[in-house]
Amino acid sequence: MTPQSNLMVVASVVKGRIADLRKLLASMNRSAGVVDPQNALVPFARFGTLHFARFVVLEDLTTDDVAAYGLTPAKYPTYLAFLADFDGPPEEFTSELVRTAGSGLQQIFSYCEEFTPDANLFAWITAHNLSPATAYVNWIGRTARQVGEEAALHDALVSYVEQNASALGEMQPAQIHSTLKQYVRSEQQGGRLQLTPPGPTPLGWKIQDLIHLIGVPLLLLLLSPLLLIYLPFFLILLRSHEKSDPQIAPRVNSAHADQLALLEDHDVTNQFTVIGTLKPGWFRRSTLVFVLWVVNYTTKHYYKRGRLARVSTIHFARWVFIDDKKRLVFASNYDGSLEGYMDDFINKVGFGLNLVFGNGVGYPRTNWLILDGAKDEQKFEYVLRRHELPTDVWYNAHPGLTALDRQRNSMIRDGLEKTKLSDSEGQQWLQLI
């Protein structure tokens, strides 16, 4: 199994050059929201291990919201962020990135304060990479190559079944399974289909994963006496904050909403990027750090086979602290419309939204951190849309394939590779095609 990794390169943009940077990034697109996979700057389609990538200017329009707490808004830099989700270790992908798109990346990063023409690009990218507090992968171990090969397998089987429907209709499911196995074998021998066996799981990754699996519960067990002592004080502080925290949920500016809508729904999968300021004070910051630390454990060891809790439409997601943990960036790649995406979360894991985003400035008021909050759907949607950023460049290696499509295709391959199926098993398997 090849595990997935991520990259998020963040650097402040030179003042006065934001518009020029956006213009350069726009040149990578065929039209608004539609990237050219072979663009001259970063030809994403040449990276065989890449699932998703984006360039986004982190220009937060909501920083003045902290004035509701009687605070002077901070003057944060405007950042450029490059995000990528890919197979294998970050070092290998970064090396390939520099070899394949070095000149284009130098041109893009030249708009950043910390970049110089003579910079070692690999070292610069590594130094400016921010690790997520929490990362989610829909199916750990399913590579970009596997996704493409299994999609081609599905299409080939559908075509074969349609062309041979009459003959196949006279067979029992087990016979059809055998016939399709022979067909696929001949296609592989002819070089028209490939089904690459999974690679070995890296030993270092297995050791780190095992240490994390055991270490986090062990640490929580060791800290449990202190956590129990802190719990009543936490609850008192929590209710005090919840009763006094201001809600900031005005109707979204129409021009901002129109700009975001222009970039959406060009495919069955969409991108989503939001940025926000944490509620002031150590209490909210420490709460969110702890919550995301626990959530990260679940995404590594439990929610790694097609679902984040009860939500099955997300391919990759990450939560990343910036500015000394004073602000948070959330980025995801999801299936369907934004309205369906938000409804999915509100109805299925509203408590999870509250746990995380309830620590952000302006969020609808929660009750004991997990209740209410997102249940006020209109305010929740206004808040998220206000904090959402237009993603300047977004790449999806496999357009047209939802997360459920990918899971179905893997199930088709798994069934095909079985030596023999009973008629009942064969019938269930054929329903996938």
MOHUTA-V984390 format. One record per residue. BURIAL is # if it has 24 or more other ideal C-beta (glycine too) atoms within 12 Angstrom, else .. Layout:
BURIAL, BURIAL
This chain:
., #, #, #, #, #, #, #, #, #, #, #, #, ., ., ., ., ., ., ., #, #, ., #, #, #, ., #, #, ., ., #, #, #, #, ., #, ., #, ., #, #, #, #, ., ., #, #, #, #, #, #, #, #, #, #, #, #, #, #, #, #, #, ., #, #, ., ., ., ., ., ., ., ., ., #, #, #, #, #, #, #, #, #, #, #, #, #, ., #, ., ., #, #, ., #, #, #, ., #, #, #, ., #, #, #, #, #, #, #, #, #, ., ., #, ., ., ., ., ., #, #, ., #, #, ., ., #, #, #, ., #, #, #, #, #, #, #, #, #, #, #, #, #, #, #, #, #, #, #, #, #, #, #, ., #, #, ., ., #, #, ., ., ., ., ., ., #, ., ., ., ., #, #, ., #, #, ., #, #, #, ., #, #, ., ., #, ., ., ., ., ., #, ., #, ., ., ., ., ., ., ., ., ., #, ., ., ., ., ., ., ., ., ., ., #, ., ., ., ., ., ., ., ., ., ., ., ., ., ., ., ., ., ., ., ., ., #, ., ., #, #, ., ., #, ., #, #, #, ., ., #, ., ., ., ., ., ., ., #, ., ., #, #, ., #, #, #, #, #, #, #, #, #, #, #, #, #, #, #, ., ., #, #, #, ., #, #, #, #, #, #, #, #, #, #, #, #, #, #, ., ., #, #, ., #, #, #, #, ., #, #, #, #, #, #, #, #, #, #, #, #, #, ., #, #, #, #, #, #, #, #, #, #, #, #, ., #, ., ., #, #, ., #, #, #, ., ., #, #, #, #, #, #, #, #, #, #, #, #, #, #, #, #, #, #, ., ., #, ., ., #, #, #, #, #, ., ., #, #, #, #, #, #, #, #, #, #, #, #, #, #, #, #, #, #, #, #, #, ., #, #, #, #, #, #, #, #, #, #, #, #, #, ., #, #, ., ., ., ., #, ., ., ., ., #, ., ., #, #, ., #, #
